[in-house]
Amino acid sequence: MDFAFTPEEEAFRREVAEFLEKEAPREYREKKVTYFDMASQPDWIAQHRRMAEKLGERGWLSIHWPKEYGGQDKSPFFRLILREELTRYHCPGYDSIGCGIVAPALMLKGSEEQKKRHLPGIASGRVMWCETLSEPNHGSDLAAIEVFAREEGDYFIVNGQKIWTTNAHFADWNALIARTDRNANPPYRGLTFFLLDMKTPGITVNPIINMAGHHEFNEVFFEDVRIPKENVVGGVNRGWYVVMSLLDYERTSDVAYAVAATYLEELEEFARECDLLTAAAKDRFARLRAECQVARLLHYRVAWMQSQGKVPNYESAMSKMVSFELLQKVCRFAVELCGESGVLAEDSLRVPMHGRIASCYLRSFGFSLEQGTSEIDRDVIAQRGLGLPRLR
Ligand SMILES: Cc1cc2nc3c(=O)[nH]c(=O)nc-3n(C[C@H](O)[C@H](O)[C@H](O)COP(=O)(O)OP(=O)(O)OC[C@H]3O[C@@H](n4cnc5c(N)ncnc54)[C@H](O)[C@@H]3O)c2cc1C
């Protein structure tokens, strides 16, 4: 077996690295801010938008899209390479909701008008997205959501509350799933998927501060929010099928394996400098390094399937679960390695690694919840991958 990248892919990696060497925010590199910890930086949103536009100008955000949608028809490995390099350079700018989830779902389920209207904005890096799926009473049981969209003339009128909406405080557009039929049986047949302009009157976004003390997600309230009917994707009461394809993309939209590997390398460097490499520590480094490689190959398998026109399903769940749980392990190991100093707050005098250790550790608890929980991933793998019977 040969897992090597093609010469063209290697050349692209070099081109991206050269570009990031000049453009990636220097302070983020110095502080070694990890992708999932970017909200810890006060200028994060501005840096994210600045870099997104630069990546968009080069056509890199859509490099793997078909030419008909403004892409360059490259393999999904180009997207992976871009994200791996962004991770290595501690650089924001990839909107994993717009580019990673909404765009592929639109290409699969959107109308031609919707594609023409929304894909160029995502490719340019100028239009940011959020997704409102979870509600205070419904997360894993997404099929039971209650936010209601009532039909009225040429519009749907939305009322209710969503929660945990990442980036809603600066997103331009929103991928919303709402109930349009309260009597549907089973309930998932009563859901509709909408594209919603976040400037529409009646939307209120309130911050939720995460355990690490940073503002990344929000609660979102809808009060008589009017959505034109042309913004329905995939048909009224057929939103479940859009969400299912979206979740398959979501589970591989982030490269947690690369974040884990980069963080582990930097920890190794730090442990060498500070003489922390005991036999037990070396053992942990070696095991985690091996796990990074497993997670990487699981992710590459998904990209390979996509390059063959296959739609990965349990494979995405497997890759996401392994990568995110690995990243949790690396974050926990960092705290254990550094002992008491590892849990010092960012502004403490003797804090190691610019305070990233405590910050990443506290942020890491969400990894087994976001993008569908690890338990749900295991359910998907058991049922769809192994063919085991459904227990509930
Ligand atoms: C950092 C972060 C960012 C997020 N961003 C977004 C976002 O942008 N948009 C959005 O819509 N949501 C977002 N979420 C919400 C996320 O999708 C939900 O937290 C997740 O789907 C779980 O839902 P819940 O929190 O309601 O937990 P629940 O579904 O109530 O689950 C609680 C526990 O029970 C377990 N459980 C539930 N059902 C089963 C089952 N059938 N079998 C086995 N175990 C089960 C779960 O695994 C979990 O451990 C985000 C969450 C986090 C942590």
The ligand as an SDF file (V2000), in Angstrom:
LIG
                    3D

 53 58  0  0  0  0  0  0  0  0999 V2000
  -18.3900   23.0500   21.5670 C   0  0  0  0  0  0  0  0  0  0  0  0
  -19.7710   22.7430   21.0610 C   0  0  0  0  0  0  0  0  0  0  0  0
  -20.2330   23.3510   19.9070 C   0  0  0  0  0  0  0  0  0  0  0  0
  -21.5190   23.0820   19.4530 C   0  0  0  0  0  0  0  0  0  0  0  0
  -21.9720   23.7420   18.3320 N   0  0  0  0  0  0  0  0  0  0  0  0
  -23.2230   23.5200   17.8940 C   0  0  0  0  0  0  0  0  0  0  0  0
  -23.7390   24.2410   16.7750 C   0  0  0  0  0  0  0  0  0  0  0  0
  -23.0420   25.0570   16.1590 O   0  0  0  0  0  0  0  0  0  0  0  0
  -25.0160   24.0290   16.3930 N   0  0  0  0  0  0  0  0  0  0  0  0
  -25.8260   23.1390   17.0350 C   0  0  0  0  0  0  0  0  0  0  0  0
  -26.9610   22.9810   16.6200 O   0  0  0  0  0  0  0  0  0  0  0  0
  -25.3640   22.4400   18.1060 N   0  0  0  0  0  0  0  0  0  0  0  0
  -24.0990   22.6100   18.5540 C   0  0  0  0  0  0  0  0  0  0  0  0
  -23.6320   21.9280   19.6460 N   0  0  0  0  0  0  0  0  0  0  0  0
  -24.5420   21.0410   20.3690 C   0  0  0  0  0  0  0  0  0  0  0  0
  -24.2490   19.5650   20.1450 C   0  0  0  0  0  0  0  0  0  0  0  0
  -24.5840   19.1990   18.8440 O   0  0  0  0  0  0  0  0  0  0  0  0
  -25.0580   18.8010   21.2120 C   0  0  0  0  0  0  0  0  0  0  0  0
  -24.4560   19.0950   22.4550 O   0  0  0  0  0  0  0  0  0  0  0  0
  -25.0530   17.3190   20.9700 C   0  0  0  0  0  0  0  0  0  0  0  0
  -25.7830   16.9880   19.8260 O   0  0  0  0  0  0  0  0  0  0  0  0
  -25.6640   16.5670   22.1780 C   0  0  0  0  0  0  0  0  0  0  0  0
  -26.9090   17.0720   22.4980 O   0  0  0  0  0  0  0  0  0  0  0  0
  -27.2470   17.5060   24.0040 P   0  0  0  0  0  0  0  0  0  0  0  0
  -26.1990   18.4360   24.4740 O   0  0  0  0  0  0  0  0  0  0  0  0
  -28.6670   17.9430   24.0500 O   0  0  0  0  0  0  0  0  0  0  0  0
  -27.0580   16.1660   24.8630 O   0  0  0  0  0  0  0  0  0  0  0  0
  -28.0750   14.9410   24.9500 P   0  0  0  0  0  0  0  0  0  0  0  0
  -28.5330   14.5540   23.5950 O   0  0  0  0  0  0  0  0  0  0  0  0
  -29.1170   15.2710   25.9690 O   0  0  0  0  0  0  0  0  0  0  0  0
  -27.1210   13.8180   25.4850 O   0  0  0  0  0  0  0  0  0  0  0  0
  -26.6900   13.7540   26.8640 C   0  0  0  0  0  0  0  0  0  0  0  0
  -25.8570   12.4830   27.0070 C   0  0  0  0  0  0  0  0  0  0  0  0
  -26.6930   11.3240   26.7380 O   0  0  0  0  0  0  0  0  0  0  0  0
  -26.1310   10.5500   25.6950 C   0  0  0  0  0  0  0  0  0  0  0  0
  -27.1640   10.0320   24.8010 N   0  0  0  0  0  0  0  0  0  0  0  0
  -28.2280   10.6940   24.3070 C   0  0  0  0  0  0  0  0  0  0  0  0
  -28.9470    9.9010   23.4830 N   0  0  0  0  0  0  0  0  0  0  0  0
  -28.3030    8.7050   23.4490 C   0  0  0  0  0  0  0  0  0  0  0  0
  -28.5480    7.4810   22.7700 C   0  0  0  0  0  0  0  0  0  0  0  0
  -29.6010    7.3350   21.9580 N   0  0  0  0  0  0  0  0  0  0  0  0
  -27.6750    6.4570   22.9700 N   0  0  0  0  0  0  0  0  0  0  0  0
  -26.5970    6.6040   23.8080 C   0  0  0  0  0  0  0  0  0  0  0  0
  -26.3310    7.7440   24.4930 N   0  0  0  0  0  0  0  0  0  0  0  0
  -27.1600    8.7850   24.3050 C   0  0  0  0  0  0  0  0  0  0  0  0
  -25.2540   11.5240   24.8960 C   0  0  0  0  0  0  0  0  0  0  0  0
  -24.2340   10.8490   24.1850 O   0  0  0  0  0  0  0  0  0  0  0  0
  -24.7020   12.4230   25.9940 C   0  0  0  0  0  0  0  0  0  0  0  0
  -23.5860   11.8340   26.6010 O   0  0  0  0  0  0  0  0  0  0  0  0
  -22.3560   22.1720   20.1330 C   0  0  0  0  0  0  0  0  0  0  0  0
  -21.8710   21.5360   21.2980 C   0  0  0  0  0  0  0  0  0  0  0  0
  -20.6070   21.8130   21.7680 C   0  0  0  0  0  0  0  0  0  0  0  0
  -20.1270   21.1220   23.0050 C   0  0  0  0  0  0  0  0  0  0  0  0
  1  2  1  0
  2  3  1  0
  2 52  2  0
  3  4  2  0
  4  5  1  0
  4 50  1  0
  5  6  2  0
  6  7  1  0
  6 13  1  0
  7  8  2  0
  7  9  1  0
  9 10  1  0
 10 11  2  0
 10 12  1  0
 12 13  2  0
 13 14  1  0
 14 15  1  0
 14 50  1  0
 15 16  1  0
 16 17  1  0
 16 18  1  0
 18 19  1  0
 18 20  1  0
 20 21  1  0
 20 22  1  0
 22 23  1  0
 23 24  1  0
 24 25  2  0
 24 26  1  0
 24 27  1  0
 27 28  1  0
 28 29  2  0
 28 30  1  0
 28 31  1  0
 31 32  1  0
 32 33  1  0
 33 34  1  0
 33 48  1  0
 34 35  1  0
 35 36  1  0
 35 46  1  0
 36 37  1  0
 36 45  1  0
 37 38  2  0
 38 39  1  0
 39 40  1  0
 39 45  2  0
 40 41  1  0
 40 42  2  0
 42 43  1  0
 43 44  2  0
 44 45  1  0
 46 47  1  0
 46 48  1  0
 48 49  1  0
 50 51  2  0
 51 52  1  0
 52 53  1  0
M  END
$$$$
